[in-house]
């Protein structure tokens, strides 16, 4: 049993859509479907009726959903209780953070803090956006660092947490002058041909931001907050 299977199943039951659930879980739809099938194999019964739209749970799925939800809640509460008991006087400040922010931003900030506050203790979990959100919601971390963009919705209730924008980056496409002139690349051309470009991984926050804006006419540079 993988705890992610239960999280996937809860997400699918809530969204009633494989594509939307896979996006929310930040994995490909094929990988998401395999994990749902793996859970069904573990239970020994179909949990989802794939012939309906939107997706509906089977009778077994309806019975299993509250069990899965309670199991996730109990595990999270037990973990938090153990961590709270172990903190004592030397409490860690725990971060969940995207990989790029961990390397390019947080590491230097922690090093600076340790010079001025030698007793500070930190733990950093570097992972995907969906996992970082889960850790924050479950209380497993104190602070989450991520990118925000108007094309990307976080899988948390933002009203439940305090938010502070630390930095703003402006993403601007650039090209070598010679091929740009030779091929007459123009992002603002109303019927211009597709322009080849290098971008971020499409499932990442930056990748989604680029994909959502690169074809907008007229083109505008986008801002990304950290």
Secondary structure as UniProt FT lines:
FT   HELIX           3..15
FT   HELIX           18..24
FT   TURN            25..26
FT   HELIX           29..43
FT   STRAND          48..49
FT   TURN            50..51
FT   STRAND          56..57
FT   HELIX           59..87
FT   TURN            88..89
FT   STRAND          93..97
FT   HELIX           99..101
FT   HELIX           102..106
FT   HELIX           107..116
FT   TURN            118..119
FT   STRAND          122..126
FT   HELIX           129..137
FT   TURN            138..139
FT   STRAND          143..145
FT   STRAND          148..149
FT   TURN            150..151
FT   HELIX           158..160
FT   STRAND          168..171
FT   HELIX           177..183
FT   TURN            187..188
FT   TURN            190..191
FT   TURN            202..203
FT   HELIX           205..213
FT   TURN            214..215
FT   STRAND          222..225
//
